[in-house]
Amino acid sequence: MNKEDIYAQVSVEIEEGNIYQGLWAEAFSKAEGDLQRTKAKYIELRVNAIIRQFNDQKNHERAKKLKNLFTPKSEPPPAVSKFDGKEGLMTEKAKESVRRLFRW
């Protein structure tokens, strides 16, 4: 989701009358009662709120992936535990599995 899409979403919300009262009150306060400035400030606050929400969700999903990655399992995944017989070196297949795990 890019910023232009977010601004469009906020515009539609406003046109439909879906105003977040808390944000409107904050915007009104920051605009010192000026209605045009209140509208502009509301849009800014709402866009930032959507971006924060999107980032929080993204971070939550990443944290969940990391938790699953580091949660002990009954045994380690086969590709990670296979070595090619040389001291401490993983096979190419094992290396590729690890690379895929850490790709977002």
Buried (B, 14 or more C-beta within 10 A) or exposed (E): EEEEEBBEBBEEBBEEEEEBEEBBEBBBEBBEEEEEBBBEBBBBBBBEBBEEEEEEEEEEEEEEEEEEEEEEEEEEEEBEEBEEEEEEEBBEEBEEBEEEEEEE
